Amino acid sequence: MSKAERKDLYVPDHSHCTVCSRPVALNKWFCSDECEAKYKDTMKKRRTRSYLIMSIAFIPIAILLIFSMLGGK
């Protein structure tokens, strides 16, 4: 395809849906309410998983600190 032919193919400015990558208007993140709901559900699961991982990492440290305080007496 030559440069002249490519100039005829005009694609308006757009972005893509965060979930499914369909083209959407520049000021939007999602193409539908369904994609927005999927995104919110995914973010909620990630946040829950992150809190769980932080808790699992914190509990052994807290136990070690408690035993070190009690064991020093």
C-alpha positions as CSV (number, residue, x, y, z in Angstrom):
1,M,0.0,0.0,0.0
2,S,1.4,3.3,-1.0
3,K,1.5,6.5,1.2
4,A,-1.2,8.1,-0.9
5,E,-3.6,5.1,-0.3
6,R,-2.8,5.2,3.5
7,K,-3.8,8.8,3.7
8,D,-7.3,7.8,2.5
9,L,-7.7,5.5,5.4
10,Y,-8.6,7.9,8.2
11,V,-9.2,6.5,11.6
12,P,-10.7,9.0,14.1
13,D,-9.0,9.6,17.4
14,H,-10.0,7.0,19.9
15,S,-8.9,4.8,22.7
16,H,-9.6,1.3,23.6
17,C,-11.8,-0.4,26.3
18,T,-9.8,-1.4,29.3
19,V,-11.3,-4.8,29.4
20,C,-12.0,-6.0,25.9
21,S,-9.9,-3.6,23.8
22,R,-12.8,-2.5,21.6
23,P,-12.5,1.1,20.2
24,V,-14.2,3.7,22.4
25,A,-14.3,7.5,22.5
26,L,-11.2,9.3,23.9
27,N,-13.0,10.3,27.1
28,K,-14.3,6.8,28.0
29,W,-12.6,3.8,29.6
30,F,-15.2,1.1,28.9
31,C,-17.3,0.2,25.9
32,S,-20.3,-1.0,28.0
33,D,-21.7,-1.3,31.5
34,E,-20.8,-5.0,31.3
35,C,-17.1,-4.3,30.8
36,E,-17.2,-1.7,33.6
37,A,-18.7,-4.3,36.0
38,K,-16.1,-6.9,35.0
39,Y,-13.3,-4.3,35.7
40,K,-14.7,-3.4,39.1
41,D,-15.1,-7.1,40.0
42,T,-11.5,-7.8,38.9
43,M,-10.2,-4.8,40.9
44,K,-12.1,-5.9,44.0
45,K,-10.6,-9.4,43.7
46,R,-7.1,-8.0,43.3
47,R,-7.6,-5.7,46.4
48,T,-8.8,-8.7,48.5
49,R,-5.9,-10.8,47.3
50,S,-3.4,-8.1,48.1
51,Y,-4.8,-7.6,51.7
52,L,-4.6,-11.4,52.2
53,I,-1.0,-11.5,51.0
54,M,-0.1,-8.6,53.3
55,S,-1.8,-10.3,56.2
56,I,0.0,-13.6,55.6
57,A,3.3,-11.7,55.5
58,F,2.5,-9.7,58.7
59,I,1.3,-12.5,61.0
60,P,4.7,-14.4,61.3
61,I,6.4,-11.1,62.0
62,A,3.9,-10.2,64.7
63,I,4.3,-13.6,66.3
64,L,8.1,-13.3,66.3
65,L,7.9,-9.9,67.9
66,I,5.5,-11.1,70.6
67,F,7.7,-14.1,71.4
68,S,10.8,-12.0,71.5
69,M,9.1,-9.6,74.0
70,L,7.9,-12.4,76.2
71,G,11.1,-14.5,75.9
72,G,13.3,-11.7,77.1
73,K,12.0,-11.7,80.6
